[in-house]
């Protein structure tokens, strides 16, 4: 039995998500904890990193760093490991964003 579009939309409205969109692309906030996360596709794979930031300005800067590091790491090797990310961050002398 196929649901109508109105039924699907009302079901979607009833479903309360713990994730809140922000005006910044690739940046979401976990409502219960208030922590921001970077969420982006890098080389066709979904990437999410915990940014350990409660303010949007700090989260935006850390999100940019996290996406740049992930892109650089995946350019070198598509099956990049956390160790490889840490090496790249050390070479750039940048703090590592927490991973989920």
Phi and psi in degrees as a GROMACS rama.xvg file:
@    title "Ramachandran Plot"
@    xaxis  label "Phi"
@    yaxis  label "Psi"
@TYPE xy
-87.0489  134.1  UNK-2
-83.5149  145.187  UNK-3
-75.2473  166.231  UNK-4
-61.8288  -40.6272  UNK-5
-63.0363  -38.8169  UNK-6
-66.7958  -40.5412  UNK-7
-64.94  -42.138  UNK-8
-66.9366  -39.0064  UNK-9
-69.145  -35.5741  UNK-10
-66.2001  -37.7548  UNK-11
-66.372  -37.4086  UNK-12
-69.6948  -32.4511  UNK-13
-72.1243  -28.7122  UNK-14
-75.1579  113.571  UNK-15
-91.6825  121.483  UNK-16
-94.9084  151.023  UNK-17
-84.3368  -5.35797  UNK-18
-104.771  136.26  UNK-19
-117.797  128.646  UNK-20
-71.7113  152.899  UNK-21
-120.388  164.9  UNK-22
-66.6535  -12.3377  UNK-23
-93.0829  130.276  UNK-24
-62.8681  143.106  UNK-25
66.5182  19.4417  UNK-26
-127.609  122.065  UNK-27
-127.601  159.237  UNK-28
-122.474  134.831  UNK-29
-82.7278  115.008  UNK-30
-59.5451  -49.3762  UNK-31
-61.7112  -39.0545  UNK-32
-94.1907  -23.4132  UNK-33
80.06  4.11867  UNK-34
-83.5855  140.801  UNK-35
-90.2697  149.492  UNK-36
-131.26  143.338  UNK-37
-86.3585  134.643  UNK-38
-139.27  110.089  UNK-39
-149.865  162.958  UNK-40
-99.1696  127.963  UNK-41
-125.337  119.536  UNK-42
54.7689  37.7742  UNK-43
81.588  0.57187  UNK-44
-115.856  140.187  UNK-45
-70.1823  133.311  UNK-46
-125.432  132.03  UNK-47
-137.58  133.908  UNK-48
-136.173  136.025  UNK-49
-76.2833  129.838  UNK-50
-100.032  -5.86942  UNK-51
50.7392  47.9009  UNK-52
-137.736  137.05  UNK-53
-99.6892  -17.2718  UNK-54
-101.555  143.538  UNK-55
-66.5352  -36.072  UNK-56
-64.8371  -47.4718  UNK-57
-65.1705  -42.1179  UNK-58
-61.6338  -38.5654  UNK-59
-63.4293  -43.1607  UNK-60
-66.0837  -42.5678  UNK-61
-68.4049  -33.121  UNK-62
-64.3478  -43.3694  UNK-63
-59.799  -45.7522  UNK-64
-60.8998  -46.3236  UNK-65
-62.2194  -41.8092  UNK-66
-70.2969  -39.1446  UNK-67
-63.7304  -44.7325  UNK-68
-64.9351  -43.566  UNK-69
-63.098  -40.9146  UNK-70
-63.9888  -44.18  UNK-71
-64.7409  -40.692  UNK-72
-66.6498  -42.1368  UNK-73
-72.9478  -25.3407  UNK-74
-67.9494  -36.0124  UNK-75
-72.7364  -38.8878  UNK-76
-158.145  119.996  UNK-77
-60.3214  -30.8338  UNK-78
-100.297  59.3545  UNK-79
-71.6672  146.875  UNK-80
-105.632  167.82  UNK-81
-62.8997  -35.5506  UNK-82
-60.8616  -42.4199  UNK-83
-62.0568  -41.0318  UNK-84
-61.2212  -41.8848  UNK-85
-63.8934  -38.6723  UNK-86
-63.3807  -44.4014  UNK-87
-61.8628  -43.4464  UNK-88
-64.0221  -39.5226  UNK-89
-64.2951  -39.4877  UNK-90
-64.4489  -34.4131  UNK-91
-85.1971  -6.06014  UNK-92
55.9168  46.4273  UNK-93
-120.637  149.619  UNK-94
-69.771  147.537  UNK-95
-85.8362  127.088  UNK-96
-71.6236  145.003  UNK-97
-66.1333  142.254  UNK-98
-98.4417  153.107  UNK-99
